[in-house]
Amino acid sequence: MVNTLLLTLLIVTISLLLLGVKLLFVKNGKFPDTHISQNKAMREKGIGCVQSQDRQARRKSLYTADELEKMVRQ
């Protein structure tokens, strides 16, 4: 039981060190931004983050769908 726990702890420690190589050993190193809106190929295709697109759509619309429907019926 203790051997398994120590082995697991060793594997997790090695994994974290390998994930942080750039962060630890490169001057001003930082993790890459993995947000979809930062991807150049996605931006060229007009694809963005769902949360960002939703936020933009909410800003554009002054009325809800129900309010627009009521205005059309009048």
Biopython code that builds the backbone (N, CA, C, O; Angstrom):
import numpy as np
from Bio.PDB.StructureBuilder import StructureBuilder

atoms = [
    (1, "MET", "N", (0.829, -1.197, 0.000)),
    (1, "MET", "CA", (0.000, 0.000, 0.000)),
    (1, "MET", "C", (0.872, 1.259, 0.000)),
    (1, "MET", "O", (0.642, 2.185, -0.778)),
    (2, "VAL", "N", (1.877, 1.281, 0.883)),
    (2, "VAL", "CA", (2.764, 2.439, 0.964)),
    (2, "VAL", "C", (3.588, 2.565, -0.314)),
    (2, "VAL", "O", (3.847, 3.676, -0.776)),
    (3, "ASN", "N", (3.998, 1.442, -0.884)),
    (3, "ASN", "CA", (4.773, 1.480, -2.134)),
    (3, "ASN", "C", (3.957, 2.100, -3.263)),
    (3, "ASN", "O", (4.476, 2.897, -4.044)),
    (4, "THR", "N", (2.707, 1.740, -3.345)),
    (4, "THR", "CA", (1.820, 2.289, -4.386)),
    (4, "THR", "C", (1.634, 3.781, -4.192)),
    (4, "THR", "O", (1.656, 4.539, -5.161)),
    (5, "LEU", "N", (1.454, 4.208, -2.969)),
    (5, "LEU", "CA", (1.279, 5.628, -2.669)),
    (5, "LEU", "C", (2.537, 6.422, -3.025)),
    (5, "LEU", "O", (2.444, 7.503, -3.607)),
    (6, "LEU", "N", (3.698, 5.896, -2.684)),
    (6, "LEU", "CA", (4.954, 6.577, -3.010)),
    (6, "LEU", "C", (5.197, 6.623, -4.512)),
    (6, "LEU", "O", (5.660, 7.637, -5.033)),
    (7, "LEU", "N", (4.893, 5.550, -5.203)),
    (7, "LEU", "CA", (5.039, 5.522, -6.650)),
    (7, "LEU", "C", (4.112, 6.549, -7.307)),
    (7, "LEU", "O", (4.520, 7.258, -8.227)),
    (8, "THR", "N", (2.888, 6.624, -6.839)),
    (8, "THR", "CA", (1.920, 7.587, -7.370)),
    (8, "THR", "C", (2.395, 9.016, -7.118)),
    (8, "THR", "O", (2.317, 9.868, -8.003)),
    (9, "LEU", "N", (2.881, 9.269, -5.923)),
    (9, "LEU", "CA", (3.381, 10.595, -5.580)),
    (9, "LEU", "C", (4.588, 10.959, -6.452)),
    (9, "LEU", "O", (4.714, 12.106, -6.881)),
    (10, "LEU", "N", (5.453, 10.014, -6.710)),
    (10, "LEU", "CA", (6.610, 10.243, -7.575)),
    (10, "LEU", "C", (6.178, 10.566, -9.005)),
    (10, "LEU", "O", (6.713, 11.487, -9.623)),
    (11, "ILE", "N", (5.225, 9.820, -9.524)),
    (11, "ILE", "CA", (4.736, 10.050, -10.891)),
    (11, "ILE", "C", (4.082, 11.426, -11.005)),
    (11, "ILE", "O", (4.309, 12.138, -11.983)),
    (12, "VAL", "N", (3.285, 11.802, -10.030)),
    (12, "VAL", "CA", (2.626, 13.118, -10.050)),
    (12, "VAL", "C", (3.665, 14.231, -9.971)),
    (12, "VAL", "O", (3.551, 15.234, -10.676)),
    (13, "THR", "N", (4.673, 14.068, -9.124)),
    (13, "THR", "CA", (5.731, 15.079, -8.991)),
    (13, "THR", "C", (6.502, 15.238, -10.293)),
    (13, "THR", "O", (6.756, 16.362, -10.725)),
    (14, "ILE", "N", (6.873, 14.140, -10.918)),
    (14, "ILE", "CA", (7.587, 14.206, -12.194)),
    (14, "ILE", "C", (6.730, 14.861, -13.268)),
    (14, "ILE", "O", (7.228, 15.656, -14.064)),
    (15, "SER", "N", (5.451, 14.533, -13.291)),
    (15, "SER", "CA", (4.537, 15.125, -14.278)),
    (15, "SER", "C", (4.446, 16.631, -14.103)),
    (15, "SER", "O", (4.502, 17.372, -15.084)),
    (16, "LEU", "N", (4.308, 17.092, -12.874)),
    (16, "LEU", "CA", (4.217, 18.535, -12.625)),
    (16, "LEU", "C", (5.511, 19.252, -13.000)),
    (16, "LEU", "O", (5.475, 20.355, -13.545)),
    (17, "LEU", "N", (6.638, 18.637, -12.712)),
    (17, "LEU", "CA", (7.916, 19.240, -13.099)),
    (17, "LEU", "C", (8.046, 19.337, -14.611)),
    (17, "LEU", "O", (8.501, 20.356, -15.132)),
    (18, "LEU", "N", (7.652, 18.290, -15.315)),
    (18, "LEU", "CA", (7.728, 18.321, -16.779)),
    (18, "LEU", "C", (6.765, 19.334, -17.378)),
    (18, "LEU", "O", (7.081, 19.961, -18.390)),
    (19, "LEU", "N", (5.607, 19.503, -16.779)),
    (19, "LEU", "CA", (4.658, 20.511, -17.259)),
    (19, "LEU", "C", (5.187, 21.932, -17.047)),
    (19, "LEU", "O", (4.867, 22.841, -17.813)),
    (20, "GLY", "N", (5.982, 22.110, -16.022)),
    (20, "GLY", "CA", (6.483, 23.435, -15.696)),
    (20, "GLY", "C", (7.879, 23.732, -16.192)),
    (20, "GLY", "O", (8.481, 24.711, -15.749)),
    (21, "VAL", "N", (8.428, 22.923, -17.102)),
    (21, "VAL", "CA", (9.805, 23.129, -17.582)),
    (21, "VAL", "C", (9.978, 24.531, -18.144)),
    (21, "VAL", "O", (10.916, 25.232, -17.764)),
    (22, "LYS", "N", (9.113, 24.945, -19.021)),
    (22, "LYS", "CA", (9.239, 26.276, -19.624)),
    (22, "LYS", "C", (9.074, 27.358, -18.568)),
    (22, "LYS", "O", (9.798, 28.354, -18.572)),
    (23, "LEU", "N", (8.144, 27.167, -17.686)),
    (23, "LEU", "CA", (7.890, 28.147, -16.640)),
    (23, "LEU", "C", (9.079, 28.273, -15.699)),
    (23, "LEU", "O", (9.418, 29.375, -15.267)),
    (24, "LEU", "N", (9.708, 27.155, -15.383)),
    (24, "LEU", "CA", (10.798, 27.153, -14.415)),
    (24, "LEU", "C", (12.149, 27.537, -15.012)),
    (24, "LEU", "O", (12.945, 28.191, -14.338)),
    (25, "PHE", "N", (12.428, 27.153, -16.243)),
    (25, "PHE", "CA", (13.769, 27.284, -16.783)),
    (25, "PHE", "C", (13.952, 28.359, -17.855)),
    (25, "PHE", "O", (15.085, 28.612, -18.265)),
    (26, "VAL", "N", (12.910, 28.981, -18.309)),
    (26, "VAL", "CA", (13.022, 30.025, -19.320)),
    (26, "VAL", "C", (12.777, 31.369, -18.639)),
    (26, "VAL", "O", (11.825, 31.526, -17.875)),
    (27, "LYS", "N", (13.652, 32.335, -18.928)),
    (27, "LYS", "CA", (13.489, 33.661, -18.347)),
    (27, "LYS", "C", (12.159, 34.254, -18.822)),
    (27, "LYS", "O", (11.859, 34.235, -20.016)),
    (28, "ASN", "N", (11.385, 34.766, -17.910)),
    (28, "ASN", "CA", (10.040, 35.292, -18.182)),
    (28, "ASN", "C", (9.142, 34.236, -18.817)),
    (28, "ASN", "O", (8.251, 34.555, -19.604)),
    (29, "GLY", "N", (9.383, 32.994, -18.471)),
    (29, "GLY", "CA", (8.576, 31.902, -19.017)),
    (29, "GLY", "C", (7.157, 31.947, -18.467)),
    (29, "GLY", "O", (6.937, 32.325, -17.316)),
    (30, "LYS", "N", (6.218, 31.565, -19.286)),
    (30, "LYS", "CA", (4.831, 31.502, -18.847)),
    (30, "LYS", "C", (4.131, 30.403, -19.630)),
    (30, "LYS", "O", (4.583, 30.007, -20.705)),
    (31, "PHE", "N", (3.041, 29.921, -19.091)),
    (31, "PHE", "CA", (2.268, 28.911, -19.788)),
    (31, "PHE", "C", (1.607, 29.545, -21.001)),
    (31, "PHE", "O", (1.206, 30.708, -20.944)),
    (32, "PRO", "N", (1.486, 28.808, -22.092)),
    (32, "PRO", "CA", (0.838, 29.376, -23.288)),
    (32, "PRO", "C", (-0.645, 29.626, -23.028)),
    (32, "PRO", "O", (-1.287, 28.903, -22.266)),
    (33, "ASP", "N", (-1.166, 30.646, -23.662)),
    (33, "ASP", "CA", (-2.593, 30.940, -23.545)),
    (33, "ASP", "C", (-3.346, 29.976, -24.448)),
    (33, "ASP", "O", (-3.171, 30.002, -25.667)),
    (34, "THR", "N", (-4.166, 29.141, -23.874)),
    (34, "THR", "CA", (-4.874, 28.130, -24.650)),
    (34, "THR", "C", (-6.312, 28.535, -24.961)),
    (34, "THR", "O", (-7.093, 27.720, -25.451)),
    (35, "HIS", "N", (-6.662, 29.774, -24.683)),
    (35, "HIS", "CA", (-8.014, 30.233, -24.977)),
    (35, "HIS", "C", (-8.220, 30.254, -26.482)),
    (35, "HIS", "O", (-7.332, 30.674, -27.224)),
    (36, "ILE", "N", (-9.362, 29.812, -26.932)),
    (36, "ILE", "CA", (-9.605, 29.646, -28.366)),
    (36, "ILE", "C", (-9.524, 30.962, -29.128)),
    (36, "ILE", "O", (-9.153, 30.965, -30.301)),
    (37, "SER", "N", (-9.860, 32.075, -28.494)),
    (37, "SER", "CA", (-9.815, 33.355, -29.196)),
    (37, "SER", "C", (-8.385, 33.820, -29.447)),
    (37, "SER", "O", (-8.174, 34.734, -30.244)),
    (38, "GLN", "N", (-7.407, 33.220, -28.793)),
    (38, "GLN", "CA", (-6.007, 33.576, -29.013)),
    (38, "GLN", "C", (-5.380, 32.769, -30.143)),
    (38, "GLN", "O", (-4.226, 33.010, -30.498)),
    (39, "ASN", "N", (-6.113, 31.816, -30.717)),
    (39, "ASN", "CA", (-5.601, 30.962, -31.781)),
    (39, "ASN", "C", (-5.782, 31.677, -33.119)),
    (39, "ASN", "O", (-6.908, 31.992, -33.505)),
    (40, "LYS", "N", (-4.690, 31.933, -33.824)),
    (40, "LYS", "CA", (-4.729, 32.702, -35.069)),
    (40, "LYS", "C", (-5.578, 32.022, -36.144)),
    (40, "LYS", "O", (-6.340, 32.692, -36.841)),
    (41, "ALA", "N", (-5.455, 30.713, -36.286)),
    (41, "ALA", "CA", (-6.221, 30.000, -37.311)),
    (41, "ALA", "C", (-7.723, 30.076, -37.031)),
    (41, "ALA", "O", (-8.525, 30.213, -37.955)),
    (42, "MET", "N", (-8.093, 29.987, -35.773)),
    (42, "MET", "CA", (-9.517, 30.075, -35.424)),
    (42, "MET", "C", (-10.057, 31.484, -35.675)),
    (42, "MET", "O", (-11.180, 31.649, -36.151)),
    (43, "ARG", "N", (-9.252, 32.496, -35.351)),
    (43, "ARG", "CA", (-9.687, 33.878, -35.592)),
    (43, "ARG", "C", (-9.899, 34.125, -37.077)),
    (43, "ARG", "O", (-10.854, 34.798, -37.465)),
    (44, "GLU", "N", (-8.997, 33.574, -37.929)),
    (44, "GLU", "CA", (-9.126, 33.765, -39.379)),
    (44, "GLU", "C", (-10.411, 33.143, -39.907)),
    (44, "GLU", "O", (-10.994, 33.647, -40.867)),
    (45, "LYS", "N", (-10.857, 32.055, -39.290)),
    (45, "LYS", "CA", (-12.096, 31.399, -39.701)),
    (45, "LYS", "C", (-13.328, 32.035, -39.056)),
    (45, "LYS", "O", (-14.458, 31.652, -39.361)),
    (46, "GLY", "N", (-13.112, 33.005, -38.165)),
    (46, "GLY", "CA", (-14.222, 33.665, -37.501)),
    (46, "GLY", "C", (-14.800, 32.862, -36.352)),
    (46, "GLY", "O", (-15.924, 33.115, -35.920)),
    (47, "ILE", "N", (-14.047, 31.903, -35.856)),
    (47, "ILE", "CA", (-14.508, 31.073, -34.746)),
    (47, "ILE", "C", (-13.965, 31.661, -33.461)),
    (47, "ILE", "O", (-12.777, 31.964, -33.356)),
    (48, "GLY", "N", (-14.831, 31.818, -32.498)),
    (48, "GLY", "CA", (-14.413, 32.379, -31.216)),
    (48, "GLY", "C", (-14.970, 31.584, -30.061)),
    (48, "GLY", "O", (-15.648, 30.573, -30.242)),
    (49, "CYS", "N", (-14.677, 32.050, -28.899)),
    (49, "CYS", "CA", (-15.135, 31.418, -27.671)),
    (49, "CYS", "C", (-16.646, 31.603, -27.538)),
    (49, "CYS", "O", (-17.174, 32.676, -27.827)),
    (50, "VAL", "N", (-17.324, 30.570, -27.106)),
    (50, "VAL", "CA", (-18.777, 30.632, -26.951)),
    (50, "VAL", "C", (-19.163, 31.706, -25.945)),
    (50, "VAL", "O", (-20.139, 32.428, -26.149)),
    (51, "GLN", "N", (-18.412, 31.813, -24.877)),
    (51, "GLN", "CA", (-18.725, 32.816, -23.863)),
    (51, "GLN", "C", (-18.561, 34.223, -24.429)),
    (51, "GLN", "O", (-19.380, 35.101, -24.155)),
    (52, "SER", "N", (-17.513, 34.444, -25.214)),
    (52, "SER", "CA", (-17.291, 35.754, -25.817)),
    (52, "SER", "C", (-18.384, 36.076, -26.838)),
    (52, "SER", "O", (-18.887, 37.198, -26.886)),
    (53, "GLN", "N", (-18.743, 35.088, -27.648)),
    (53, "GLN", "CA", (-19.793, 35.311, -28.645)),
    (53, "GLN", "C", (-21.127, 35.595, -27.975)),
    (53, "GLN", "O", (-21.888, 36.443, -28.442)),
    (54, "ASP", "N", (-21.416, 34.898, -26.892)),
    (54, "ASP", "CA", (-22.655, 35.129, -26.156)),
    (54, "ASP", "C", (-22.669, 36.536, -25.569)),
    (54, "ASP", "O", (-23.689, 37.224, -25.623)),
    (55, "ARG", "N", (-21.542, 36.963, -25.011)),
    (55, "ARG", "CA", (-21.444, 38.297, -24.427)),
    (55, "ARG", "C", (-21.673, 39.358, -25.495)),
    (55, "ARG", "O", (-22.372, 40.341, -25.246)),
    (56, "GLN", "N", (-21.091, 39.175, -26.685)),
    (56, "GLN", "CA", (-21.274, 40.129, -27.770)),
    (56, "GLN", "C", (-22.719, 40.154, -28.243)),
    (56, "GLN", "O", (-23.266, 41.222, -28.515)),
    (57, "ALA", "N", (-23.335, 38.994, -28.343)),
    (57, "ALA", "CA", (-24.727, 38.926, -28.791)),
    (57, "ALA", "C", (-25.656, 39.610, -27.799)),
    (57, "ALA", "O", (-26.624, 40.258, -28.193)),
    (58, "ARG", "N", (-25.365, 39.466, -26.528)),
    (58, "ARG", "CA", (-26.201, 40.113, -25.515)),
    (58, "ARG", "C", (-26.044, 41.627, -25.553)),
    (58, "ARG", "O", (-27.001, 42.350, -25.277)),
    (59, "ARG", "N", (-24.878, 42.110, -25.883)),
    (59, "ARG", "CA", (-24.666, 43.557, -25.977)),
    (59, "ARG", "C", (-25.412, 44.143, -27.164)),
    (59, "ARG", "O", (-25.957, 45.243, -27.076)),
    (60, "LYS", "N", (-25.440, 43.415, -28.274)),
    (60, "LYS", "CA", (-26.071, 43.910, -29.491)),
    (60, "LYS", "C", (-27.585, 44.005, -29.348)),
    (60, "LYS", "O", (-28.194, 44.959, -29.831)),
    (61, "SER", "N", (-28.189, 43.038, -28.698)),
    (61, "SER", "CA", (-29.637, 42.975, -28.613)),
    (61, "SER", "C", (-30.153, 43.901, -27.520)),
    (61, "SER", "O", (-29.821, 43.744, -26.345)),
    (62, "LEU", "N", (-30.966, 44.865, -27.924)),
    (62, "LEU", "CA", (-31.562, 45.769, -26.952)),
    (62, "LEU", "C", (-32.821, 45.167, -26.348)),
    (62, "LEU", "O", (-33.229, 45.550, -25.251)),
    (63, "TYR", "N", (-33.434, 44.234, -27.051)),
    (63, "TYR", "CA", (-34.675, 43.631, -26.606)),
    (63, "TYR", "C", (-34.533, 42.116, -26.575)),
    (63, "TYR", "O", (-33.725, 41.543, -27.307)),
    (64, "THR", "N", (-35.318, 41.477, -25.731)),
    (64, "THR", "CA", (-35.346, 40.025, -25.718)),
    (64, "THR", "C", (-36.215, 39.547, -26.877)),
    (64, "THR", "O", (-36.918, 40.346, -27.495)),
    (65, "ALA", "N", (-36.173, 38.282, -27.167)),
    (65, "ALA", "CA", (-36.970, 37.721, -28.262)),
    (65, "ALA", "C", (-38.457, 37.926, -27.991)),
    (65, "ALA", "O", (-39.215, 38.221, -28.915)),
    (66, "ASP", "N", (-38.882, 37.775, -26.746)),
    (66, "ASP", "CA", (-40.297, 37.978, -26.407)),
    (66, "ASP", "C", (-40.726, 39.420, -26.647)),
    (66, "ASP", "O", (-41.821, 39.663, -27.156)),
    (67, "GLU", "N", (-39.884, 40.368, -26.291)),
    (67, "GLU", "CA", (-40.224, 41.771, -26.491)),
    (67, "GLU", "C", (-40.311, 42.105, -27.986)),
    (67, "GLU", "O", (-41.189, 42.859, -28.406)),
    (68, "LEU", "N", (-39.406, 41.547, -28.779)),
    (68, "LEU", "CA", (-39.445, 41.790, -30.215)),
    (68, "LEU", "C", (-40.704, 41.185, -30.836)),
    (68, "LEU", "O", (-41.317, 41.782, -31.722)),
    (69, "GLU", "N", (-41.079, 40.010, -30.367)),
    (69, "GLU", "CA", (-42.276, 39.360, -30.881)),
    (69, "GLU", "C", (-43.525, 40.190, -30.557)),
    (69, "GLU", "O", (-44.418, 40.321, -31.394)),
    (70, "LYS", "N", (-43.585, 40.736, -29.372)),
    (70, "LYS", "CA", (-44.725, 41.593, -28.988)),
    (70, "LYS", "C", (-44.779, 42.840, -29.850)),
    (70, "LYS", "O", (-45.860, 43.293, -30.226)),
    (71, "MET", "N", (-43.616, 43.397, -30.164)),
    (71, "MET", "CA", (-43.577, 44.610, -30.985)),
    (71, "MET", "C", (-44.050, 44.316, -32.399)),
    (71, "MET", "O", (-44.715, 45.149, -33.015)),
    (72, "VAL", "N", (-43.714, 43.142, -32.922)),
    (72, "VAL", "CA", (-44.103, 42.767, -34.276)),
    (72, "VAL", "C", (-45.615, 42.559, -34.360)),
    (72, "VAL", "O", (-46.243, 42.925, -35.353)),
    (73, "ARG", "N", (-46.188, 41.976, -33.324)),
    (73, "ARG", "CA", (-47.639, 41.696, -33.316)),
    (73, "ARG", "C", (-48.452, 42.980, -33.239)),
    (73, "ARG", "O", (-49.603, 42.990, -33.675)),
    (74, "GLN", "N", (-47.909, 44.047, -32.710)),
    (74, "GLN", "CA", (-48.673, 45.290, -32.536)),
    (74, "GLN", "C", (-48.828, 46.018, -33.801)),
    (74, "GLN", "O", (-49.445, 47.083, -33.829)),
]
sb = StructureBuilder()
sb.init_structure("model")
sb.init_model(0)
sb.init_chain("A")
sb.init_seg("    ")
for serial, (resi, resn, name, xyz) in enumerate(atoms, 1):
    if name == "N":
        sb.init_residue(resn, " ", resi, " ")
    sb.init_atom(name, np.array(xyz, "f"), 0.0, 1.0, " ", f" {name:<3s}", serial, name[0])
structure = sb.get_structure()
